[in-house]
């Protein structure tokens, strides 16, 4: 905690010094008394703001998980743990964006709560934030400042946008499991069963409606390959694109594997649910591992990459994958105004037989992903 005198305090001290000098010269006792009172007033004004912050406890209440681009409701609780009266304190909180509150007079044990929606939450794992308490009460002679880190862990998931899988996986992208497989058994008819599933031979034999239970065709797998550039905005966009395709594919019943690099080595997340994928997206950090080391040899794939060293090797591997008949979508995370390297990478991927989607590294991706037909 630190206390900083204000301009008013310096002016009053100067006035007290002038009065003391004048009173000494003219031998006027009342002038000396006024000078002493001014100095006492200044000393009290310096000490009281310091005392106003002692014994105050700050606690923050926030959700465990949130999503970037959406408001995060957080509550700040200021409690007086001392035996004296405290308050008239301004609290500035930097947790997921700036927020300000003013705590009035607090009796011993009393607390006050302030709720606010933080609108600047960025993708990542946030352990908490710093609260700055300020008080100049009651005279404004000084401003006492106390900074305290308030823990409130929250995982901010990347933004998820609506995407379409048809151009990557073809007809296998459908979420409807058509009953076109082999008959594995029959059972009695239930209300709502389609009449086309009725097994008429068994129905005639049993004298009651019997329907076929079909073997559901397995949906094909999808591999999401995610590059991890050093630029924070591009990394956030890469995480959003990867998570958007992964969540959509999982919702449609596909088995999804997300491949990424961690600490210089290829890593993967396979068969996880949407929440685990989004947790991964929140924790994604920059990594210099070449993206071509993550691309699979077979199967449908969505590759999120950027124009950086090693991209040529990725183009070559994606070309081999596409030439084998697999559905391949390459999403190039580019600069806001495409650079020559961005344009060259997109051109190379198109020439390699990949479907290419170029998205800006910042901003809303809704029109880019949905408007692309993918």
DOSENU-245471 format. One record per residue (C-alpha): residue in one letter; chain; x, y, z. Coordinates in steps of 0.1 Angstrom, whole numbers, plus 5000, padded with zeros to 4 digits. Layout:
// DOSENU-245471
aa, ch, xx, yy, zz
A, A, X, Y, Z
...
// end
This chain:
// DOSENU-245471
aa, ch, xx, yy, zz
X, A, 5000, 5000, 5000
X, A, 5012, 5035, 4992
X, A, 4999, 5070, 5002
X, A, 5004, 5099, 4978
X, A, 4998, 5135, 4991
X, A, 4976, 5156, 4969
X, A, 4981, 5192, 4958
X, A, 4958, 5204, 4986
X, A, 4980, 5189, 5012
X, A, 5011, 5207, 4999
X, A, 4992, 5240, 4997
X, A, 4980, 5236, 5033
X, A, 5015, 5228, 5045
X, A, 5028, 5259, 5027
X, A, 5000, 5280, 5043
X, A, 5009, 5266, 5078
X, A, 5046, 5274, 5072
X, A, 5037, 5310, 5062
X, A, 5014, 5314, 5092
X, A, 5041, 5300, 5115
X, A, 5066, 5325, 5102
X, A, 5042, 5354, 5104
X, A, 5031, 5344, 5139
X, A, 5067, 5342, 5151
X, A, 5076, 5376, 5138
X, A, 5046, 5394, 5152
X, A, 5044, 5373, 5184
X, A, 5007, 5364, 5177
X, A, 4998, 5332, 5195
X, A, 4966, 5327, 5178
X, A, 4984, 5327, 5144
X, A, 5007, 5299, 5157
X, A, 4976, 5280, 5169
X, A, 4960, 5282, 5134
X, A, 4993, 5270, 5118
X, A, 4994, 5241, 5142
X, A, 4958, 5232, 5134
X, A, 4965, 5233, 5097
X, A, 4995, 5209, 5102
X, A, 4973, 5186, 5123
X, A, 4946, 5187, 5097
X, A, 4971, 5177, 5070
X, A, 4986, 5148, 5092
X, A, 4951, 5135, 5098
X, A, 4943, 5137, 5061
X, A, 4974, 5117, 5053
X, A, 4967, 5090, 5079
X, A, 4929, 5084, 5074
X, A, 4930, 5072, 5037
X, A, 4957, 5047, 5048
X, A, 4934, 5034, 5075
X, A, 4904, 5034, 5052
X, A, 4919, 5006, 5032
X, A, 4932, 4984, 5060
X, A, 4911, 4953, 5068
X, A, 4892, 4953, 5035
X, A, 4889, 4920, 5018
X, A, 4880, 4916, 4981
X, A, 4865, 4885, 4966
X, A, 4854, 4879, 4931
X, A, 4827, 4855, 4920
X, A, 4828, 4844, 4883
X, A, 4817, 4814, 4862
X, A, 4842, 4786, 4857
X, A, 4837, 4787, 4820
X, A, 4828, 4814, 4796
X, A, 4831, 4822, 4758
X, A, 4849, 4850, 4741
X, A, 4827, 4875, 4725
X, A, 4800, 4871, 4751
X, A, 4795, 4890, 4783
X, A, 4808, 4874, 4815
X, A, 4788, 4882, 4846
X, A, 4812, 4887, 4875
X, A, 4804, 4899, 4911
X, A, 4829, 4918, 4932
X, A, 4824, 4916, 4970
X, A, 4841, 4940, 4993
X, A, 4840, 4931, 5030
X, A, 4852, 4949, 5061
X, A, 4872, 4925, 5082
X, A, 4885, 4951, 5106
X, A, 4870, 4963, 5139
X, A, 4865, 4999, 5127
X, A, 4844, 5016, 5102
X, A, 4858, 5015, 5067
X, A, 4846, 5026, 5032
X, A, 4844, 5054, 5007
X, A, 4867, 5034, 4986
X, A, 4869, 5033, 4948
X, A, 4876, 4998, 4934
X, A, 4891, 4993, 4899
X, A, 4890, 4957, 4886
X, A, 4910, 4946, 4855
X, A, 4895, 4911, 4854
X, A, 4884, 4904, 4817
X, A, 4883, 4941, 4810
X, A, 4880, 4972, 4832
X, A, 4853, 4977, 4857
X, A, 4848, 5003, 4885
X, A, 4828, 5004, 4917
X, A, 4826, 5026, 4948
X, A, 4821, 5011, 4982
X, A, 4803, 5033, 5007
X, A, 4807, 5032, 5045
X, A, 4812, 4996, 5058
X, A, 4807, 4987, 5094
X, A, 4827, 4958, 5110
X, A, 4818, 4926, 5092
X, A, 4796, 4943, 5066
X, A, 4800, 4936, 5029
X, A, 4788, 4951, 4997
X, A, 4786, 4935, 4963
X, A, 4789, 4949, 4928
X, A, 4778, 4929, 4897
X, A, 4790, 4938, 4862
X, A, 4791, 4921, 4828
X, A, 4826, 4920, 4815
X, A, 4825, 4924, 4777
X, A, 4862, 4921, 4768
X, A, 4869, 4885, 4778
X, A, 4895, 4870, 4755
X, A, 4902, 4834, 4748
X, A, 4925, 4817, 4773
X, A, 4928, 4805, 4808
X, A, 4926, 4834, 4833
X, A, 4936, 4828, 4869
X, A, 4921, 4861, 4882
X, A, 4928, 4898, 4881
X, A, 4941, 4927, 4901
X, A, 4918, 4950, 4920
X, A, 4931, 4985, 4928
X, A, 4916, 5001, 4959
X, A, 4918, 5039, 4962
X, A, 4907, 5062, 4990
X, A, 4911, 5099, 4997
X, A, 4885, 5101, 5024
X, A, 4876, 5121, 5043
X, A, 4895, 5153, 5035
X, A, 4913, 5146, 5002
X, A, 4947, 5154, 5016
X, A, 4962, 5122, 5002
X, A, 4952, 5092, 4981
X, A, 4960, 5057, 4995
X, A, 4964, 5030, 4969
X, A, 4964, 4993, 4975
X, A, 4966, 4966, 4949
X, A, 4955, 4930, 4955
X, A, 4954, 4900, 4932
X, A, 4920, 4883, 4934
X, A, 4920, 4847, 4922
X, A, 4889, 4836, 4902
X, A, 4900, 4810, 4876
X, A, 4879, 4810, 4844
X, A, 4884, 4792, 4811
X, A, 4873, 4815, 4782
X, A, 4865, 4793, 4752
X, A, 4871, 4806, 4717
X, A, 4842, 4819, 4697
X, A, 4823, 4792, 4678
X, A, 4807, 4799, 4645
X, A, 4782, 4780, 4624
X, A, 4799, 4759, 4597
X, A, 4788, 4734, 4571
X, A, 4806, 4701, 4566
X, A, 4792, 4690, 4532
X, A, 4821, 4703, 4511
X, A, 4846, 4686, 4534
X, A, 4829, 4652, 4540
X, A, 4803, 4650, 4513
X, A, 4771, 4631, 4521
X, A, 4788, 4617, 4552
X, A, 4783, 4651, 4568
X, A, 4746, 4645, 4573
X, A, 4735, 4642, 4609
X, A, 4707, 4618, 4600
X, A, 4716, 4582, 4602
X, A, 4696, 4567, 4573
X, A, 4682, 4533, 4580
X, A, 4698, 4518, 4549
X, A, 4720, 4493, 4566
X, A, 4714, 4456, 4572
X, A, 4685, 4444, 4593
X, A, 4699, 4432, 4626
X, A, 4666, 4423, 4644
X, A, 4629, 4429, 4645
X, A, 4607, 4442, 4673
X, A, 4571, 4452, 4680
X, A, 4558, 4484, 4664
X, A, 4559, 4515, 4686
X, A, 4540, 4547, 4680
X, A, 4560, 4570, 4657
X, A, 4579, 4542, 4639
X, A, 4579, 4548, 4601
X, A, 4557, 4524, 4582
X, A, 4585, 4518, 4557
X, A, 4603, 4499, 4584
X, A, 4575, 4474, 4589
X, A, 4587, 4438, 4583
X, A, 4556, 4425, 4566
X, A, 4566, 4388, 4566
X, A, 4571, 4388, 4604
X, A, 4539, 4408, 4608
X, A, 4519, 4383, 4589
X, A, 4534, 4354, 4609
X, A, 4529, 4371, 4644
X, A, 4496, 4388, 4637
X, A, 4508, 4421, 4649
X, A, 4529, 4449, 4634
X, A, 4566, 4442, 4636
X, A, 4594, 4467, 4625
X, A, 4630, 4461, 4614
X, A, 4659, 4475, 4635
X, A, 4686, 4486, 4611
X, A, 4723, 4486, 4615
X, A, 4732, 4523, 4615
X, A, 4760, 4531, 4591
X, A, 4791, 4545, 4607
X, A, 4798, 4581, 4601
X, A, 4833, 4588, 4588
X, A, 4860, 4604, 4609
X, A, 4873, 4639, 4606
X, A, 4907, 4652, 4615
X, A, 4911, 4688, 4625
X, A, 4947, 4701, 4621
X, A, 4954, 4734, 4638
X, A, 4985, 4755, 4633
X, A, 4995, 4777, 4663
X, A, 5010, 4811, 4651
X, A, 5027, 4835, 4674
X, A, 5004, 4864, 4666
X, A, 4977, 4865, 4694
X, A, 4948, 4875, 4670
X, A, 4957, 4849, 4644
X, A, 4960, 4823, 4672
X, A, 4925, 4832, 4685
X, A, 4911, 4829, 4650
X, A, 4928, 4796, 4644
X, A, 4913, 4782, 4677
X, A, 4879, 4795, 4667
X, A, 4879, 4779, 4633
X, A, 4892, 4746, 4646
X, A, 4867, 4744, 4674
X, A, 4838, 4755, 4651
X, A, 4844, 4725, 4628
X, A, 4851, 4701, 4656
X, A, 4820, 4710, 4676
X, A, 4798, 4708, 4644
X, A, 4812, 4674, 4635
X, A, 4807, 4661, 4670
X, A, 4771, 4673, 4670
X, A, 4765, 4654, 4638
X, A, 4779, 4621, 4653
X, A, 4813, 4621, 4637
X, A, 4844, 4609, 4655
X, A, 4867, 4639, 4656
X, A, 4905, 4641, 4663
X, A, 4921, 4675, 4668
X, A, 4958, 4676, 4661
X, A, 4980, 4704, 4673
X, A, 5015, 4710, 4686
X, A, 5025, 4714, 4722
X, A, 5060, 4722, 4735
X, A, 5075, 4713, 4701
X, A, 5058, 4679, 4697
X, A, 5027, 4668, 4678
X, A, 4997, 4662, 4701
X, A, 4962, 4651, 4696
X, A, 4927, 4651, 4712
X, A, 4906, 4622, 4699
X, A, 4870, 4612, 4706
X, A, 4865, 4641, 4731
X, A, 4832, 4659, 4736
X, A, 4824, 4695, 4727
X, A, 4834, 4709, 4762
X, A, 4868, 4692, 4761
X, A, 4874, 4705, 4726
X, A, 4866, 4740, 4737
X, A, 4888, 4737, 4768
X, A, 4916, 4727, 4744
X, A, 4909, 4757, 4723
X, A, 4911, 4780, 4753
X, A, 4945, 4765, 4762
X, A, 4960, 4766, 4727
X, A, 4994, 4784, 4728
X, A, 5019, 4795, 4701
X, A, 5041, 4767, 4689
X, A, 5067, 4766, 4661
X, A, 5062, 4730, 4652
X, A, 5057, 4727, 4614
X, A, 5020, 4721, 4606
X, A, 5028, 4694, 4580
X, A, 5038, 4670, 4608
X, A, 5002, 4671, 4621
X, A, 4984, 4663, 4588
X, A, 4971, 4627, 4586
X, A, 4978, 4603, 4557
X, A, 4942, 4593, 4551
X, A, 4906, 4605, 4558
X, A, 4888, 4638, 4556
X, A, 4906, 4668, 4571
X, A, 4902, 4704, 4579
X, A, 4936, 4721, 4581
X, A, 4939, 4756, 4597
X, A, 4972, 4772, 4588
X, A, 4989, 4804, 4581
X, A, 5016, 4817, 4558
X, A, 5048, 4810, 4578
X, A, 5079, 4788, 4574
X, A, 5069, 4752, 4567
X, A, 5037, 4760, 4548
X, A, 5051, 4745, 4515
X, A, 5055, 4711, 4531
X, A, 5019, 4713, 4544
X, A, 5007, 4721, 4508
X, A, 5025, 4690, 4495
X, A, 5010, 4667, 4521
X, A, 4975, 4681, 4517
X, A, 4979, 4676, 4479
X, A, 4986, 4639, 4484
X, A, 4957, 4636, 4507
X, A, 4933, 4653, 4483
X, A, 4946, 4633, 4453
X, A, 4936, 4601, 4472
X, A, 4899, 4611, 4472
X, A, 4897, 4625, 4507
X, A, 4878, 4657, 4515
X, A, 4902, 4684, 4523
X, A, 4895, 4719, 4534
X, A, 4924, 4743, 4540
X, A, 4916, 4774, 4561
X, A, 4942, 4801, 4557
X, A, 4943, 4826, 4586
X, A, 4956, 4857, 4569
X, A, 4962, 4893, 4577
X, A, 4933, 4918, 4575
X, A, 4947, 4929, 4542
X, A, 4961, 4898, 4525
X, A, 4998, 4899, 4521
X, A, 5016, 4884, 4491
X, A, 5025, 4854, 4512
X, A, 4989, 4849, 4521
X, A, 4978, 4851, 4485
X, A, 5006, 4827, 4474
X, A, 4997, 4801, 4500
X, A, 4960, 4802, 4490
X, A, 4970, 4798, 4454
X, A, 4993, 4769, 4461
X, A, 4966, 4751, 4481
X, A, 4940, 4756, 4453
X, A, 4964, 4742, 4427
X, A, 4970, 4712, 4450
X, A, 4933, 4703, 4448
X, A, 4922, 4715, 4482
X, A, 4892, 4735, 4489
X, A, 4905, 4768, 4502
X, A, 4889, 4793, 4526
X, A, 4908, 4825, 4535
X, A, 4897, 4842, 4567
X, A, 4910, 4874, 4584
X, A, 4929, 4871, 4616
X, A, 4905, 4894, 4635
X, A, 4868, 4902, 4635
X, A, 4836, 4882, 4631
X, A, 4840, 4851, 4610
X, A, 4803, 4844, 4606
X, A, 4800, 4857, 4570
X, A, 4833, 4841, 4560
X, A, 4825, 4806, 4572
X, A, 4788, 4804, 4564
X, A, 4789, 4825, 4533
X, A, 4816, 4803, 4518
X, A, 4793, 4773, 4513
X, A, 4814, 4752, 4537
// end
